[in-house]
Amino acid sequence: MIVERSMTDSWLSNTYLVAAGPNTDAFLVDAGGPMDPLFAKADEHSLNVTHILLTHHHGDHVAELGAALERWPDAQVLAHPEERVPGTTGDLNPGDEVEIGGLTVKALHTPGHTAGMLALLVGDEELFTGDTLFKGSVGGVRAPGSTSYEDLRHSIMDVILTLPGETTIRPGHTDPTTVADELEQNPFVRVWRGLDPEGDEQCTALGDPATLVLWGPDYDGGHKAWVRWPDGRDDIVGGSKVER
């Protein structure tokens, strides 16, 4: 399988070019750019992009969709119905399977960061997780279109991390990982599994008092915070929104 990645300097968001091998049809996962490196790789491998599959609607994952469609104007642009953006040509519903150049792509619904977030399972060995799960971190649930902490936890623990340990995870930001590595090393997952204790430090989050359950790493070198509000609700917010 060919998997080429291009990552933006500012957002650190990934766009992927995926194919079974050279001289075949191929697809993109998201379209945040930069696109020129992927155009060059498509030429190098003699790939024809027939589909652009979107994990979700946020701008850092779709900003260069127009440029991609200029290069491949006949490509189908598929997204969950709640994640459609201008240029989307069809729906990709949970459980749908798409055959592209000899590869089967299955859409897994992983809400939390957004309501219609999709993880894309390719050939039972590669999983593109969008902004749900990163290497060593998790997605936040305060971005536009987000649902809840409970949804995010369910998506990670009951959907993504039930896949075989050797499954490669390719996140929407920065570096790849595996299911096995995230089960053992991701600080959020370790607490959810009962391997590490919850914290009880008092803090201020988004301007309100809260308990800091976990001060974890984020993909950009900063931090992601799991906080609990006085009414018992949990939240995942960016570390910059927390005063310790």
Secondary structure, DSSP 8 states (H G I E B T S, - for coil): -EEEEEE-TTT-BEEEEEESSSSSEEEEE---S--HHHHHHHHHHT-EEEEEE-S---HHHHTTHHHHHHHSTT-EEEE-GGG--TT--EE--TT-EEEETTEEEEEEE--SSSTT-EEEEETTTEEEEETSEETTEE--S-STT---HHHHHHIIIIIGGGS-TT-EEEESBS--EEHHHHHHH-HHHHHHTTSS----EEEEETTEEEEEEEEEE-TTSSEEEEEE-TTS-EEEEEGGGEE-
